[in-house]
Amino acid sequence: MSTPHVLLGLLAGGTKHGYELKRAHDERLPQARPLAYGQVYATLGRLVRDGLVMPAGQERLAGPDRTAYALTEEGRTALDRWLSAVEPPMPHVNSTLFAKVTVALLVADVDRARAYLIAQRRAHTDRLRELTALKTATSSTMDDVVAADYAIAHLDADLRWLHTTLDRVADWHREVHP
Amino acid sequence: MTQLQARGLVKSYGPTPALHGITLDVAEGEIVAVTGPSGCGKSTLLHCLAGILRPDAGEVVWRDQRIDTWPEAARSRLRRTEFGVLFQFGQLVAELTAAENVALPLLLAGTGRRAARTAALTWLDRFGVAELADVRPGEMSGGQQQRCATARALVTEPRVLFADEPTGALDTLTGEQVLTQLVRLAREQRTTVVLITHEPRIAAYADREIVLRDGVIDHTGLGLDASLAGGAR
């Protein structure tokens, strides 16, 4: 995920200081890894350096002064460009799941690869259930639902791959070790 | 409490075996997904459990009574009163309106016409299609038909709902809306659900997943609560 662009997007609606940006990030992307404060300020520093964001005054509530940040015209252009750019659809197949099964077949036997596939299938299924429970809870917000939808679709695809690969693994092993 | 049991179910279609000795217990109020690849026997299992098919060997036990030996009329009565059945394509009666379709199982069970219509309207409303009460299936979308069919399957407030790929013909969002409501109402009423699906994301709505392969149970997935508690089933 491009944290700088997400921060630009969060600033598009008006100025915010670092703490507000962190909170908005975690709220809008509820299933993402929470943003560390250090990462927020380091990213803001780079965005200011590149002229995409500028300080917009100090604010003092209860506690230390907080710098508010605003999007510059250049920042808005960079955000528009990012939003218009199509992401390359899986240009490389570099999934850890895939690599692990390949290596298991290289260094061990078909049972080792199968055992991994079965264990991974179980972990994926458990996570799928957790996310399904999350999104069908009456308290779920649309942010929760859409984030869960995204993860569920990917887990579902992985599970189909795990099922199919379990069926193929013996033939695959024969090809790797003729 | 165990409500429904299969004990060593065997079923073949001529020379083609479908079930090779399936044994499973379903608890009252449990939602069980039966999954597996095409031809693994999942629909045959559902038909045997629901008393639609008779197994060649083994037993189906419903609340401590063996039902697979019952005559067809008794099994048919059981399906009208205690069981609800829902298929991929709703199989609504084309000549009847939505309300008449949903009221039908109640009328067959002897409920009066007025009370049956009132209940039908309540169930159509629960699935968000009350405005279609006087519309015939031919004038509805697939999603609307399946909502009516689900209402019809639940209108008798069955103890067990057998659902065979109930969202298989619907787009993702419509299927999810129908399934979410079905699961929510089943949980509220403690209706046991046996849900056939080949999709992992549909099976994830269930408490437990039973995966069939070539007519036998390949493995059983734990429900969320059990897996979080580290329990085994």
Interface residues (C-beta under 8 A of the other chain):
Chain A: I118 R122 H124 T125 D126 L128 R129 E130 L131 T132 A133 T136 I152 A153 L155 D156 L159 R160 H163
Chain B: P37 T180 V183 R184 E199 P200 R201 A203 A204 Y205 E209 H219 G221 L222 G223 L224 S227
